[in-house]
Amino acid sequence: MNWRILFATTLLLGSAPVAAYADNIKVGVVGPFTGPSARIGQDIQNGTKMAIEDAIAAGELPVTVDGEKRGIDIVWIDDESSPEKAVKSYRDATSREGVELLLNGWHGSVGLALIDLTEADGMISFGNLA
């Protein structure tokens, strides 16, 4: 699997699926979509959408998993620039939305707050912690 497929698979396109399949992959994208860093959150959403559009245009989406094509559903997880709110939003996204894969976004403090939860849940999580 090349990096573009992997990256696109970790991203979500709003609440609309990439394609209508019986069992889409639900990917959570964590970011400050409201609150003091909302402008960065908008950039995260726009970049995510652009990456998915590029992957679709290149024929890299949908992906095939165990012989079946699967689309992608994006679930935006708003951390509001707060580790506490990120934990609450993450728990909601995994329990209500069924998020299977996580792309953890902007604030290091948010990533640190989520790291133990994602490990305990067995969640595949891509983050930018440095």
Order of alpha helices (4+ residues) and beta strands (2+ residues): alpha-beta-alpha-beta-beta-beta-alpha-beta-alpha-beta
